[in-house]
Amino acid sequence: MTTITTYDITTADGTRFSPHAWRTTMALAHKGLSHDCHKIGFTDIPGICDGARKIVPTVQFGDDVLSESWAIALHLEETVPEGPSLFGGEKGKAHALFLNNWAAFSLHPLVIRIILLDIYNRLQDKDREYFRTSREKRFNMSLEDFAAGGEAAKGQLKSVLTPMTKTLETQQWLGGRVPSYADYIVFGAFQWVRTTSTFDLASYGGEPVQAWLDATLDLYDGLGRNEPAAS
Ligand SMILES: N[C@@H](CCC(=O)N[C@@H](CS)C(=O)NCC(=O)O)C(=O)O
């Protein structure tokens, strides 16, 4: 049995908050695979594994090291065919890729405007300066100016979440009758918010999204709930 080690970033109180790493954590549980999680900070990433890593999730499968949540999910699906399927076949994979891009280009850009300062305030001390500098460079403005767009982002959230709400009005999971990697992609965003902020993201999606979030947090013996909600 291959040893699996994951690397994940945490807040100052040790809470795992990375939306992309949560996808991997859920995917491993879906496949029934146990793993050791190394909790690190942003500034520890260059020192892990082969020294070439820039992001979490990074996962070491025996001698193989993989980064990038989508690549890790594909690897798991290929190398662990005996576990339940993450995608339910090639079409499911194609549809999950759409949700991967919806999360990256529609949902996350709104959410980060709303929770950016909550994240910053909860970071480990060693990560604060790095986070401020790297994000200010990425956004081309101060963290505070970026976060000032939070109210406008809230105004767009309901319409961005509407396709999810409508889907969950007629099926229990984004994966259909059973949870799939599609659910874990989107769950990552909700867990990002839940672990760093008191902002109620699910309320923008209404009752179907709230019920889905509760059910997803219950999966795998409440794996998601093991991480405390921010207060
Ligand atoms: N497309 C990547 C994105 C991963 C990503 O952006 N990870 C963030 C944490 S959520 C990270 O490790 N950032 C490192 C840094 O900012 O230095 C994936 O899906 O895994």
The ligand as an SDF file (V2000), in Angstrom:
LIG
                    3D

 20 19  0  0  0  0  0  0  0  0999 V2000
   -5.1340   25.6060   -9.6450 N   0  0  0  0  0  0  0  0  0  0  0  0
   -4.5420   25.2090   -8.3980 C   0  0  0  0  0  0  0  0  0  0  0  0
   -4.6010   26.3660   -7.4130 C   0  0  0  0  0  0  0  0  0  0  0  0
   -3.9140   26.0430   -6.0850 C   0  0  0  0  0  0  0  0  0  0  0  0
   -3.7070   27.2740   -5.2510 C   0  0  0  0  0  0  0  0  0  0  0  0
   -3.8860   28.4110   -5.7100 O   0  0  0  0  0  0  0  0  0  0  0  0
   -3.3050   27.0550   -3.9970 N   0  0  0  0  0  0  0  0  0  0  0  0
   -3.0320   28.1660   -3.1040 C   0  0  0  0  0  0  0  0  0  0  0  0
   -3.6950   27.9460   -1.7580 C   0  0  0  0  0  0  0  0  0  0  0  0
   -5.4500   27.8580   -1.9340 S   0  0  0  0  0  0  0  0  0  0  0  0
   -1.5340   28.2030   -2.8610 C   0  0  0  0  0  0  0  0  0  0  0  0
   -0.9480   27.1940   -2.5510 O   0  0  0  0  0  0  0  0  0  0  0  0
   -0.9160   29.3600   -3.0260 N   0  0  0  0  0  0  0  0  0  0  0  0
    0.4820   29.4710   -2.7890 C   0  0  0  0  0  0  0  0  0  0  0  0
    0.9600   30.8880   -2.7570 C   0  0  0  0  0  0  0  0  0  0  0  0
    0.1460   31.8010   -2.8910 O   0  0  0  0  0  0  0  0  0  0  0  0
    2.1480   31.0760   -2.5430 O   0  0  0  0  0  0  0  0  0  0  0  0
   -5.2670   23.9750   -7.8540 C   0  0  0  0  0  0  0  0  0  0  0  0
   -6.4170   23.7370   -8.2480 O   0  0  0  0  0  0  0  0  0  0  0  0
   -4.6880   23.2200   -7.0660 O   0  0  0  0  0  0  0  0  0  0  0  0
  1  2  1  0
  2  3  1  0
  2 18  1  0
  3  4  1  0
  4  5  1  0
  5  6  2  0
  5  7  1  0
  7  8  1  0
  8  9  1  0
  8 11  1  0
  9 10  1  0
 11 12  2  0
 11 13  1  0
 13 14  1  0
 14 15  1  0
 15 16  2  0
 15 17  1  0
 18 19  2  0
 18 20  1  0
M  END
$$$$
